[in-house]
Amino acid sequence: MYGRNINFTLLAPSLWAVVEAIASNVEEDKYKRMLFKTGENSGFIIEIFDNISSAGKKIETMKALQGLGEQAMAKVSIQEGSAIKK
């Protein structure tokens, strides 16, 4: 299992409509995406993948949020990692 966490703070709360269009909740066989709102203009997106290879193929959400950051419409940080197996 592999995960990606995308934290963001939007320049304006009105940009939530854009984020909701980009990152609506998805639940598929080997992929899950969840959008969480933590404040009026902030939140995070959790993506769960079957493995790192499938994470590398599903980068649309990450690229879209990074695009908002590049346009100075949001501050975005991304963390990725594998689940610890015991």
ABEGO torsion letter per residue (X at the ends): XBBBBBBBBBABAAAAAAAAAAABBBBBAABBBBBBBABAABBBBBBBBABAAAAAABAAAAAAAAAAAAAGABBBBBBBBBBBBX
